[in-house]
Amino acid sequence: MGLKCLVILFGLLKFCELNETIHRDTLSRVANSKATGGIYLTKWNRGLERGHQDTKKLEHRFWPPVQRDSRFLSLFTVVTFPNGGCAGASGDNGTCMTARECTSRGGSANGYCANGFGLCCIFMTSCDSSTSENSTYFVNSGYPAPYEGTGSCELSVIKAHPDVCQIRLDFDRFSIAGPEQVNHVCNQDQFIVSGGNPIPAICGSNQGSHMYVDAGIGTINPVKLTFVTSGNPFERLWKIKVTQIPCNTIYRADEGCLQYYTGVSGQLRSFNYHPVTGLQLSNQDYGICIRMERNFCGIQYTACADTVNNRSRAFTLTGNSNNPVNSMIGSGSGANNCANDWLLVPCAANVGRLQPAQALCTDRICGGTFSADLSMQSSSVLSTVKPFRLWFHTDNTEAPADIGNRGFCLNYIQQPCTNNLI
Ligand SMILES: [Ca+2]
């Protein structure tokens, strides 16, 4: 261990500044050493430790627990670390803490953190429970085995701190029964979020998707996550990471955004989207936001590649998509308008075709082809309305006019301000 020592004789005490990361084999000893609220005494000092009746008193005499980030060695090597996020050995996210604290808070240790001084504590819970731990995984009963039964499974999410504003849900695994085939209503299984802002119920396959939930004002009303399962046996599997987001963070989503994406480019999908087996869900109504990155002034959307169908079903919102269906636009009630189901792209224009100065903006887009014009030809669509935000709406009816619609998958890429974009 490399130590740049400032040795001061003060009775029997030496204070040394720790200048290097302590070696791993020391760490395993540390992990087994006595711990008190994130403070460890290493084996190096055990002999001295044994010579004292009350090590806690000495420890606190020199290094009270409120002192964080102390990097000194004395007769007692004291290491403190913040309870920050960590990646466990299993790949799950956890919180760095001592073994004792992890056990007392109901977690399970899963690998080291804080240069080996802490343990990555993973919180995983299932039905009819509550959590106030940031980064808790909500899994189905019997996970990782699927659950085929019916009933209700609920997690109450209590704010870890009064200054928590949002809850982010990441669907690491999400497979429950999909909607019925006629009107695409989730009438067998449902995932319901309550206690925050209104959020549409979803079902089907949603692995990789996410949601932001408003955590509300105060601390007495928890956000509740509920899986309702009914009907035919189905191999249901879910694992949802529940992250609590403090109000004053840069990764907080904008207001009114059920989904919030960052980065210059990315992919947006409606819930239960799949080019072969997915069905667009009815009764949806939510915002999708993309953070406007620095020096970008517009955003361009393009339907995802569909490699499994002869004809792309990457954007099929209305019509009988077993046959070719043109794009439809606008909010009127005519055959080529979007009165019932739509994706709202503010003031959309096909790339390469700027709207005439007097034209009304196209906002709603639907049909079976993605374009801001009435067309059978799919096109990239540009919007320069800020902030970058879409709105997706579906009613409660599909048949007989709308058949086999999949919803949407769009790739987005932000456009730099140098391109005559205002
Ligand atoms: Ca509909």
Boltz pocket constraint, residues with backbone or C-beta under 6 A from the ligand:
constraints:
  - pocket:
      binder: B
      contacts: [[A, 282], [A, 317], [A, 340], [A, 341], [A, 394], [A, 395], [A, 396], [A, 397], [A, 398], [A, 402]]
      max_distance: 6.0
